[in-house]
Amino acid sequence: MSSDRLGVTVMPEYVQSEGAEAVLDRLVGQLGANQITTSPYVAAQTKPGEGLREPPADAGAGAVRLLDRPLWGAGAVYMRAAPSFVPDDALYARGSYAPQPADELTHTQGHLVGDFLGLAKRRGVETHFAGNGGHSAVFAGAVWRA
């Protein structure tokens, strides 16, 4: 790998929306990225007003904003998230937080994150995870334990 590094963060919903091959073709083939970071969650569209808006409304001031790059063909979407993996509860037993539990979205689409990272590695791209447990906390699904 070259000593010149170009890293890009890719939110999993773009991989879900556009497909792993298409995302990597642009990032690696056109942009020259050799490092990619993503998060261990998957997302699904919801009805307007359910889930969280993307882009976020930012206390109401950003409610008119649209995404620079459409998701699922739209400039703004409401969505929910789930972990892209089945959390091992024993790993979080002594901590204050735990990821939200796996659900149907985890079981039907969670593999897409691993598939994307595997494809990136096969193309010679260094891969990383953002270490926040995915959007679990952001999407209000993290579990607080006192």
Wavefront OBJ file of the C-alpha trace (Angstrom):
o trace
v 0.000 0.000 0.000
v 1.229 3.471 -0.837
v 2.468 5.752 1.920
v -0.083 8.289 0.678
v -3.295 7.690 2.543
v -6.780 8.767 1.642
v -9.427 7.636 4.075
v -13.171 7.972 3.702
v -15.979 7.285 6.168
v -18.915 5.449 4.624
v -22.192 5.218 6.501
v -23.711 1.737 6.059
v -26.998 3.097 4.750
v -25.192 4.256 1.597
v -23.879 0.736 1.039
v -27.432 -0.525 1.529
v -28.894 2.135 -0.758
v -26.342 2.055 -3.600
v -24.648 -1.339 -3.275
v -21.143 -2.201 -2.100
v -19.649 -2.531 -5.599
v -20.932 0.889 -6.715
v -19.719 2.620 -3.542
v -16.268 1.052 -3.816
v -16.039 1.766 -7.546
v -16.467 5.467 -6.792
v -14.314 5.625 -3.661
v -11.447 3.420 -4.792
v -11.658 3.619 -8.574
v -12.493 7.290 -9.015
v -11.354 8.943 -5.779
v -8.355 6.731 -4.998
v -9.336 5.969 -1.399
v -7.147 3.337 0.248
v -8.743 3.395 3.720
v -12.429 3.075 4.538
v -14.186 3.409 7.885
v -17.753 2.349 8.533
v -19.945 1.557 11.526
v -21.471 -1.731 12.675
v -25.144 -0.978 12.068
v -27.718 -1.246 9.316
v -30.648 1.047 8.662
v -34.120 0.871 7.192
v -36.477 3.555 6.008
v -39.509 4.290 8.139
v -42.614 6.377 7.605
v -42.132 10.145 7.942
v -42.163 11.065 11.602
v -41.067 7.589 12.729
v -37.418 6.886 13.461
v -34.959 9.719 12.983
v -34.654 12.095 10.061
v -31.569 12.059 7.884
v -30.247 14.675 7.589
v -31.088 15.561 11.184
v -33.405 18.478 11.823
v -30.845 20.032 14.221
v -33.365 21.416 16.727
v -35.683 22.417 13.909
v -33.274 24.751 12.151
v -32.159 22.093 9.687
v -35.579 20.625 8.920
v -35.422 22.028 5.399
v -31.958 20.619 4.673
v -31.555 17.834 2.149
v -28.809 15.265 1.787
v -26.031 16.064 -0.674
v -26.204 12.441 -1.806
v -29.668 10.835 -1.881
v -30.508 7.788 0.227
v -32.853 5.276 -1.339
v -33.519 7.905 -4.013
v -34.646 10.631 -1.592
v -33.099 13.871 -0.354
v -34.402 13.280 3.174
v -35.531 10.058 4.838
v -36.724 8.818 8.185
v -34.980 5.666 9.300
v -34.252 3.337 12.162
v -31.090 1.397 12.859
v -30.099 -1.965 14.264
v -26.706 -3.514 14.980
v -25.195 -5.316 12.015
v -24.138 -8.110 14.371
v -25.721 -10.113 17.164
v -24.214 -8.630 20.342
v -22.751 -11.034 22.885
v -24.428 -9.861 26.108
v -21.595 -11.307 28.204
v -19.175 -8.775 26.708
v -21.268 -5.901 28.048
v -22.318 -7.402 31.405
v -19.990 -5.222 33.504
v -20.453 -2.006 31.541
v -22.961 0.783 31.798
v -24.091 0.560 28.189
v -24.966 -2.254 25.834
v -25.849 -2.188 22.159
v -29.468 -2.502 21.277
v -30.507 -6.127 20.719
v -30.350 -7.694 17.287
v -33.648 -7.648 15.431
v -35.076 -8.702 12.063
v -33.054 -5.965 10.313
v -29.872 -7.369 11.859
v -30.696 -10.859 10.636
v -31.754 -9.849 7.117
v -29.273 -7.076 6.273
v -26.549 -7.107 8.920
v -24.282 -9.173 6.691
v -24.045 -6.259 4.241
v -21.530 -4.433 6.461
v -19.219 -7.455 6.607
v -19.698 -8.095 2.886
v -18.721 -4.480 2.151
v -15.597 -4.661 4.330
v -14.598 -8.000 2.793
v -14.968 -6.620 -0.708
v -12.949 -3.541 0.238
v -10.142 -5.721 1.674
v -10.078 -7.810 -1.517
v -9.526 -4.552 -3.403
v -6.528 -3.778 -1.182
v -8.301 -1.186 0.966
v -7.496 -0.884 4.679
v -10.730 -1.108 6.664
v -11.759 0.320 10.040
v -14.801 0.509 12.310
v -16.011 3.669 13.994
v -16.004 2.518 17.620
v -19.257 3.959 18.873
v -21.254 0.750 18.616
v -22.805 2.025 15.430
v -25.775 4.291 15.470
v -27.204 2.323 18.406
v -26.819 5.244 20.800
v -27.551 7.875 18.189
v -30.786 6.134 17.242
v -31.741 5.941 20.927
v -31.488 2.185 21.057
v -28.572 1.822 23.442
v -29.472 0.314 26.774
v -28.407 2.182 29.929
v -27.719 0.031 32.960
v -27.406 1.755 36.323
l 1 2 3 4 5 6 7 8 9 10 11 12 13 14 15 16 17 18 19 20 21 22 23 24 25 26 27 28 29 30 31 32 33 34 35 36 37 38 39 40 41 42 43 44 45 46 47 48 49 50 51 52 53 54 55 56 57 58 59 60 61 62 63 64 65 66 67 68 69 70 71 72 73 74 75 76 77 78 79 80 81 82 83 84 85 86 87 88 89 90 91 92 93 94 95 96 97 98 99 100 101 102 103 104 105 106 107 108 109 110 111 112 113 114 115 116 117 118 119 120 121 122 123 124 125 126 127 128 129 130 131 132 133 134 135 136 137 138 139 140 141 142 143 144 145 146
